[in-house]
Amino acid sequence: MKSQRVWRRQGRAIALAALGIVSPAASAAELEVPATAVTVRYDLEDGRLGDWKTIDGRWAIEAMAGAPSGRRVLVQRAVENVFNVIVAPVGPYADVDASVQFKPMSGREDASGGIVFRFHDGKYYVIRANALENNFNLYAYDRGRREIAGVRVSAPALGQWHTIRVVAVGDHIQGYLDGTLRLDYRDSRFRAGRVGLWTKADSVTAFDELVIRGVPSAGP
């Protein structure tokens, strides 16, 4: 009887994991950036992008009711590019803990938001969630995108605010979606760089309250 109960519990756990309700990474120890890290916060309330660098896309600060941190957000509205990237002024960083709130607003091919990190010379990692897909993925980009880790999740709701967070310490990378650790992976191809935001294809997405806590680096 006891063994049957154990098997039932294991079966339920497997079923929940398949639905994305339980993450295989959830039991991993939480990464922490070193105490020497410095924190920068962007709430965009001054209405200026300043030294942000647009790589691709049409990015602009817009007024939006219900914005998490105030009245203004950063919106990406280009629908014809493969990927859309904008990079924050600070950095580069080696170890970094970055989070942002995002709202996928529309998109038929894609309705996503992501954090770019260790961006240098057009190469970067990106961790992203998509309101049209039940997955949460980590990619490396170097003249082409390559998926290096992914997990099934319940798709973030279109038209609602969600939170993505990534922590990268050395070659160890962890990704969080709405406060839950979902990805725990190791990859060493990119060592340092700047932090930015990302969408794909026809995704129109709003971003707010980007917080970066990182260890400054002299270069990659």
Disulfide bonds with the S-S distance in Angstrom:
none
